[in-house]
């Protein structure tokens, strides 16, 4: 018993020394194999054999990071396909980890980081494993995997051997990669030298050709830019079409250019250059026919040449004296909606190329915008014209109704009240003196009748001053200022001007503007003096009302609002604008208010220019 206790440590020492000797032998063999190996596969195989021999591992593998920084198996011993497929890509380190350290797992069942792979690992018969990083110059290249079928505590010597082998493998990988890169570089250099010598003359020729192409592209781009600026700076659709046709014929060397616009289920040739027998402008074709129909169906540009180009002409339109060789057709699209098609044609099958198609697409984009702008402008102009006509009709209808009511008040009600006044006076005169109380009441009734007649007369005058129809705007404004001053005790100074007869809408609108402005002064301004000025400028009538009152601070978003919240001036502003004019207002607290109406009285172009 004592002898066995004495001999046991010695046997363990011998065993450890033997293992150390074996490990050194393995390391020597692997190092020698690395130095002599011609390829990486031989190095991998030698390293795996030495690893299993030196540390008695049951399985082993080498994985390397691929271009996507994912761990991939490159060599293995004893691992199944299913295991490799399930665990490939797993790594305890990030691909960017600097100087990663080994990770040893003595017992898989006790390692929480492997919970997701534990079933796969145990099914492979693995109880313990180790992750040894393959590192070169501090950068992770891959990993060396060591597997045991039983739980295993890694010894210092085992870890050192694994790390040394990992270092040798990493060194060999770098060395072989460098050799491979060097060899490839040498081979590629020789090939490139030959190719460069062969291509030198070709490059010189290409350079000259490229310079010519670049110059042509620059000219095209400059022309296209000028065309874009030209067509988007005008709102005349005819000028837009004329400029587009002219520039495309020059840019593309085309023999014909067509702009077709979609109207219902038909395509209308809105603008065309003369080709063959003549101009096709105004001709119509079904929306589904020809090249344009193909563009509308697919929403994509089309390029046809040769026989295809011949078959894609419009069956309902014959262009005599012309043989189509090439057709380019691109969609005219606005806000994702197809509004038409632009086409160019050439009599040669090689008349256009893909660069021409791109240029035509760019031109179509600008043309679509220009067409839409011109259409919108024409629509706005028409709407404005109709609105102004309607406004004049509404204003005239209102004023005619005011005139009718005023006349009825003056004639019918006035005459009735006059008769009533006379009858009351006669009745009072016929009563005896002893009925003095009744006579006094009749006298009061006569006085009340006279007051009512005065009020009706004023109301009739406010509704439609007779002087407005008889003498025009200037005397009417003068009378308005005089009457308004008498009723409000304001000092109103009027400065008029001789104006030629104006339309009813302009005359009554300016009169109502002055009425409303003076009413606002009386209600809100707390003014003592008001200046009303009428001017007749070329093509323009200007009417201003200025007071020395308290003024007010205007909100920027509501430049015509009043502190009291009235809508009279806003209504006048809208009425003046509908006549093609504008209203300007300037006011600050304590500085009074200056309101001006500008109304054009000539051709609309002159009015807009003066505004």
ZAMARGU-4260 file (C-alpha; in steps of 0.2 Angstrom, whole numbers, plus 5000, padded with zeros to 4 digits):
<rodrens>
0) 5000/5000/5000 | 5014/5012/5005 | 5024/5007/4990 | 5010/5011/4978 | 5007/5028/4986
5) 5025/5031/4983 | 5025/5026/4965 | 5009/5034/4959 | 5016/5052/4958 | 5031/5046/4949
10) 5020/5037/4936 | 5009/5053/4933 | 5025/5063/4931 | 5031/5051/4918 | 5014/5051/4909
15) 5014/5070/4909 | 5032/5070/4902 | 5027/5058/4889 | 5012/5069/4884 | 5023/5084/4883
20) 5035/5075/4872 | 5021/5070/4861 | 5014/5087/4860 | 5031/5094/4855 | 5033/5081/4842
25) 5016/5085/4835 | 5020/5104/4835 | 5037/5100/4826 | 5027/5090/4813 | 5014/5103/4810
30) 5027/5117/4809 | 5037/5106/4796 | 5021/5103/4786 | 5017/5121/4786 | 5034/5125/4779
35) 5033/5112/4766 | 5015/5112/4761 | 5010/5118/4744 | 4992/5123/4748 | 4981/5127/4763
40) 4971/5111/4762 | 4987/5101/4766 | 4990/5113/4781 | 4972/5111/4787 | 4973/5092/4787
45) 4990/5091/4795 | 4985/5103/4809 | 4969/5093/4812 | 4978/5077/4814 | 4991/5084/4825
50) 4978/5092/4836 | 4968/5076/4839 | 4984/5067/4842 | 4992/5080/4853 | 4977/5083/4865
55) 4967/5068/4861 | 4952/5077/4854 | 4938/5066/4847 | 4934/5079/4834 | 4941/5095/4827
60) 4937/5108/4813 | 4944/5124/4806 | 4932/5138/4801 | 4937/5155/4792 | 4928/5171/4790
65) 4921/5173/4772 | 4919/5190/4762 | 4903/5193/4772 | 4912/5190/4789 | 4903/5174/4792
70) 4912/5158/4799 | 4912/5144/4786 | 4919/5126/4788 | 4935/5124/4777 | 4942/5107/4786
75) 4935/5095/4799 | 4937/5078/4806 | 4922/5068/4813 | 4908/5080/4810 | 4892/5076/4801
80) 4884/5087/4787 | 4869/5091/4797 | 4880/5097/4812 | 4890/5108/4801 | 4875/5116/4792
85) 4867/5120/4809 | 4882/5128/4818 | 4891/5136/4803 | 4891/5155/4806 | 4892/5154/4825
90) 4906/5163/4834 | 4909/5169/4851 | 4918/5184/4845 | 4913/5198/4833 | 4922/5199/4817
95) 4929/5216/4822 | 4935/5210/4839 | 4954/5214/4841 | 4965/5201/4849 | 4951/5189/4853
100) 4954/5176/4867 | 4951/5157/4868 | 4934/5151/4874 | 4934/5134/4883 | 4918/5125/4887
105) 4922/5110/4899 | 4903/5105/4899 | 4891/5110/4886 | 4876/5107/4898 | 4883/5120/4909
110) 4886/5134/4896 | 4872/5146/4895 | 4879/5154/4879 | 4876/5138/4869 | 4858/5136/4874
115) 4852/5139/4857 | 4864/5126/4849 | 4865/5113/4864 | 4853/5101/4857 | 4862/5100/4840
120) 4879/5099/4849 | 4873/5085/4861 | 4865/5075/4846 | 4883/5075/4838 | 4890/5067/4853
125) 4899/5082/4859 | 4900/5085/4878 | 4915/5098/4879 | 4922/5110/4866 | 4935/5124/4864
130) 4935/5139/4853 | 4953/5144/4848 | 4954/5160/4838 | 4964/5161/4822 | 4972/5178/4823
135) 4985/5187/4812 | 4991/5204/4817 | 4977/5206/4830 | 4964/5203/4816 | 4952/5188/4818
140) 4953/5176/4803 | 4943/5162/4809 | 4943/5149/4823 | 4950/5132/4827 | 4937/5120/4835
145) 4941/5106/4848 | 4928/5093/4853 | 4927/5080/4866 | 4914/5066/4869 | 4915/5068/4888
150) 4916/5083/4899 | 4934/5089/4898 | 4944/5101/4908 | 4957/5109/4897 | 4975/5108/4904
155) 4988/5122/4902 | 4998/5112/4890 | 4983/5107/4879 | 4978/5125/4878 | 4996/5131/4874
160) 4997/5117/4860 | 4980/5123/4853 | 4985/5141/4853 | 5002/5137/4845 | 4993/5127/4831
165) 4981/5141/4829 | 4995/5153/4827 | 5004/5142/4815 | 4988/5140/4805 | 4985/5159/4805
170) 5003/5162/4799 | 5001/5149/4786 | 4985/5156/4780 | 4992/5173/4778 | 5008/5167/4770
175) 4999/5156/4757 | 4987/5171/4754 | 5001/5182/4752 | 5010/5170/4740 | 4993/5167/4731
180) 4991/5186/4729 | 5009/5188/4724 | 5007/5174/4711 | 4991/5181/4705 | 4998/5198/4704
185) 5013/5193/4694 | 5002/5183/4682 | 4990/5197/4681 | 5004/5210/4678 | 5011/5200/4664
190) 4993/5198/4656 | 4990/5217/4659 | 5006/5222/4652 | 5002/5212/4636 | 4984/5219/4636
195) 4990/5237/4639 | 5002/5236/4625 | 4988/5229/4614 | 4976/5242/4619 | 4987/5257/4619
200) 4983/5261/4601 | 4965/5257/4604 | 4964/5269/4619 | 4972/5283/4609 | 4958/5280/4595
205) 4945/5279/4609 | 4951/5294/4617 | 4949/5304/4601 | 4932/5297/4598 | 4927/5300/4616
210) 4932/5318/4615 | 4921/5320/4600 | 4907/5311/4609 | 4909/5322/4624 | 4909/5338/4614
215) 4893/5332/4606 | 4885/5327/4622 | 4890/5344/4629 | 4882/5353/4615 | 4866/5342/4616
220) 4865/5345/4635 | 4867/5364/4633 | 4854/5364/4619 | 4842/5353/4630 | 4845/5365/4644
225) 4841/5380/4633 | 4826/5371/4627 | 4820/5367/4644 | 4822/5385/4650 | 4813/5391/4634
230) 4798/5380/4635 | 4795/5382/4653 | 4797/5401/4653 | 4782/5403/4641 | 4764/5400/4643
235) 4760/5400/4625 | 4757/5382/4619 | 4760/5386/4601 | 4777/5393/4605 | 4781/5378/4616
240) 4777/5366/4602 | 4787/5376/4589 | 4803/5377/4600 | 4802/5358/4604 | 4800/5353/4586
245) 4814/5364/4581 | 4827/5358/4594 | 4823/5340/4593 | 4825/5340/4574 | 4842/5348/4577
250) 4848/5338/4592 | 4843/5320/4585 | 4846/5323/4567 | 4828/5317/4565 | 4818/5318/4550
255) 4801/5320/4559 | 4795/5324/4576 | 4777/5322/4582 | 4768/5327/4598 | 4752/5317/4601
260) 4740/5322/4615 | 4727/5310/4623 | 4709/5316/4621 | 4697/5303/4627 | 4700/5287/4617
265) 4709/5296/4603 | 4727/5303/4600 | 4728/5320/4592 | 4743/5326/4582 | 4745/5342/4592
270) 4761/5347/4583 | 4771/5339/4569 | 4786/5343/4558 | 4783/5341/4540 | 4787/5324/4534
275) 4783/5314/4518 | 4767/5322/4510 | 4766/5336/4523 | 4759/5342/4540 | 4749/5329/4550
280) 4744/5342/4563 | 4726/5340/4569 | 4724/5322/4562 | 4717/5309/4574 | 4721/5291/4578
285) 4714/5278/4590 | 4723/5278/4606 | 4728/5260/4605 | 4736/5261/4587 | 4754/5262/4582
290) 4769/5266/4592 | 4760/5278/4603 | 4747/5265/4607 | 4761/5253/4613 | 4768/5267/4624
295) 4751/5271/4632 | 4748/5252/4635 | 4765/5249/4643 | 4769/5266/4650 | 4787/5264/4644
300) 4798/5271/4630 | 4799/5261/4613 | 4813/5260/4601 | 4809/5251/4584 | 4819/5249/4569
305) 4819/5240/4552 | 4803/5230/4548 | 4797/5232/4566 | 4797/5251/4563 | 4787/5249/4547
310) 4774/5238/4555 | 4771/5251/4569 | 4765/5265/4559 | 4747/5271/4560 | 4735/5261/4550
315) 4723/5275/4549 | 4736/5288/4543 | 4746/5286/4527 | 4762/5296/4525 | 4766/5295/4507
320) 4783/5297/4500 | 4792/5292/4516 | 4800/5275/4522 | 4801/5273/4541 | 4818/5266/4546
325) 4818/5270/4565 | 4805/5276/4577 | 4808/5283/4595 | 4792/5285/4606 | 4792/5291/4624
330) 4777/5295/4636 | 4772/5312/4640 | 4769/5310/4659 | 4763/5322/4672 | 4761/5318/4690
335) 4761/5299/4685 | 4747/5302/4673 | 4750/5299/4654 | 4744/5314/4644 | 4752/5309/4627
340) 4767/5303/4617 | 4782/5311/4609 | 4789/5303/4593 | 4804/5305/4582 | 4807/5295/4565
345) 4822/5292/4554 | 4822/5284/4537 | 4838/5273/4542 | 4837/5258/4553 | 4852/5264/4563
350) 4845/5282/4563 | 4844/5283/4583 | 4853/5274/4597 | 4849/5272/4616 | 4857/5289/4620
355) 4845/5297/4608 | 4831/5289/4617 | 4837/5295/4634 | 4838/5313/4627 | 4820/5312/4620
360) 4814/5306/4637 | 4822/5321/4645 | 4814/5333/4632 | 4797/5324/4635 | 4798/5328/4654
365) 4801/5346/4651 | 4788/5347/4637 | 4775/5339/4648 | 4777/5352/4661 | 4777/5366/4648
370) 4761/5359/4641 | 4753/5358/4658 | 4758/5376/4663 | 4751/5382/4646 | 4735/5373/4649
375) 4733/5379/4667 | 4737/5397/4662 | 4724/5396/4648 | 4711/5389/4659 | 4715/5402/4673
380) 4714/5416/4660 | 4697/5409/4654 | 4691/5407/4672 | 4696/5424/4676 | 4687/5431/4661
385) 4672/5422/4665 | 4673/5427/4683 | 4675/5445/4679 | 4660/5444/4666 | 4650/5436/4680
390) 4655/5448/4693 | 4650/5463/4681 | 4634/5454/4678 | 4631/5452/4697 | 4636/5470/4701
395) 4625/5477/4687 | 4611/5466/4693 | 4613/5472/4711 | 4614/5490/4705 | 4599/5488/4694
400) 4589/5481/4708 | 4595/5495/4720 | 4590/5508/4706 | 4573/5500/4705 | 4570/5500/4723
405) 4577/5518/4724 | 4565/5524/4710 | 4551/5515/4719 | 4555/5523/4735 | 4557/5540/4727
410) 4542/5539/4715 | 4529/5528/4724 | 4532/5530/4742 | 4538/5548/4740 | 4522/5552/4730
415) 4511/5543/4743 | 4519/5552/4757 | 4517/5569/4748 | 4499/5566/4746 | 4497/5561/4764
420) 4506/5577/4769 | 4494/5587/4759 | 4479/5578/4765 | 4484/5580/4783 | 4487/5599/4780
425) 4470/5601/4772 | 4461/5591/4786 | 4470/5602/4799 | 4465/5618/4790 | 4446/5612/4789
430) 4445/5609/4808 | 4437/5623/4819 | 4448/5632/4832 | 4440/5623/4847 | 4447/5607/4841
435) 4465/5614/4844 | 4471/5598/4852 | 4467/5588/4836 | 4474/5601/4825 | 4490/5600/4835
440) 4491/5581/4833 | 4488/5583/4814 | 4503/5596/4814 | 4514/5583/4822 | 4508/5570/4810
445) 4513/5582/4795 | 4530/5584/4803 | 4532/5565/4805 | 4527/5563/4787 | 4540/5576/4782
450) 4554/5567/4792 | 4549/5550/4784 | 4550/5558/4767 | 4568/5564/4771 | 4573/5547/4777
455) 4566/5539/4762 | 4575/5552/4751 | 4591/5548/4760 | 4589/5529/4758 | 4585/5530/4740
460) 4600/5541/4737 | 4611/5528/4747 | 4604/5514/4736 | 4607/5523/4720 | 4612/5541/4719
465) 4604/5549/4704 | 4619/5559/4701 | 4629/5543/4698 | 4618/5539/4682 | 4617/5557/4677
470) 4634/5565/4679 | 4646/5550/4682 | 4659/5546/4695 | 4668/5562/4699 | 4652/5573/4704
475) 4645/5558/4713 | 4660/5556/4724 | 4660/5574/4727 | 4642/5574/4733 | 4645/5559/4744
480) 4659/5567/4753 | 4649/5583/4755 | 4634/5574/4762 | 4645/5562/4773 | 4654/5577/4781
485) 4637/5585/4785 | 4630/5570/4793 | 4646/5565/4803 | 4654/5582/4806 | 4670/5576/4799
490) 4681/5588/4789 | 4682/5579/4772 | 4692/5586/4758 | 4689/5579/4741 | 4701/5581/4726
495) 4693/5574/4710 | 4698/5572/4692 | 4690/5572/4675 | 4687/5554/4669 | 4680/5548/4653
500) 4663/5538/4655 | 4667/5521/4664 | 4658/5505/4664 | 4644/5503/4676 | 4653/5489/4686
505) 4669/5500/4688 | 4659/5516/4692 | 4648/5508/4705 | 4662/5498/4713 | 4673/5513/4716
510) 4658/5523/4723 | 4654/5508/4735 | 4673/5507/4739 | 4673/5526/4744 | 4656/5523/4754
515) 4663/5509/4764 | 4680/5517/4767 | 4671/5533/4774 | 4659/5522/4784 | 4674/5513/4792
520) 4682/5530/4796 | 4666/5536/4805 | 4664/5520/4815 | 4682/5515/4820 | 4695/5529/4816
525) 4691/5543/4828 | 4697/5554/4815 | 4695/5573/4812 | 4700/5575/4794 | 4699/5564/4779
530) 4706/5566/4761 | 4698/5558/4747 | 4707/5558/4730 | 4702/5552/4713 | 4716/5551/4700
535) 4715/5545/4681 | 4732/5537/4677 | 4735/5530/4659 | 4725/5514/4659 | 4721/5515/4678
540) 4709/5524/4690 | 4716/5527/4707 | 4704/5531/4722 | 4712/5534/4739 | 4704/5538/4756
545) 4716/5544/4770 | 4712/5548/4788 | 4721/5555/4803 | 4713/5543/4815 | 4720/5531/4828
550) 4725/5518/4815 | 4727/5499/4819 | 4739/5485/4818 | 4736/5473/4804 | 4740/5455/4805
555) 4751/5449/4791 | 4739/5434/4787 | 4724/5446/4786 | 4730/5462/4779 | 4713/5469/4776
560) 4705/5465/4793 | 4699/5478/4804 | 4699/5478/4823 | 4680/5478/4824 | 4679/5462/4813
565) 4669/5470/4799 | 4668/5462/4782 | 4664/5478/4772 | 4682/5482/4767 | 4685/5464/4763
570) 4670/5463/4752 | 4676/5479/4743 | 4693/5471/4741 | 4686/5456/4733 | 4675/5466/4721
575) 4690/5477/4716 | 4700/5461/4713 | 4687/5454/4702 | 4688/5469/4691 | 4706/5465/4688
580) 4712/5478/4701 | 4719/5478/4719 | 4717/5486/4735 | 4732/5492/4746 | 4731/5498/4764
585) 4743/5506/4775 | 4740/5508/4794 | 4749/5509/4810 | 4742/5513/4828 | 4742/5532/4830
590) 4747/5536/4812 | 4730/5535/4803 | 4725/5524/4789 | 4728/5525/4770 | 4717/5514/4758
595) 4719/5514/4739 | 4710/5506/4726 | 4718/5503/4709 | 4706/5498/4694 | 4712/5495/4676
600) 4701/5503/4663 | 4711/5497/4647 | 4717/5481/4639 | 4720/5468/4652 | 4739/5467/4648
605) 4741/5486/4651 | 4732/5484/4667 | 4743/5470/4674 | 4758/5480/4669 | 4753/5495/4678
610) 4748/5485/4693
</rodrens>
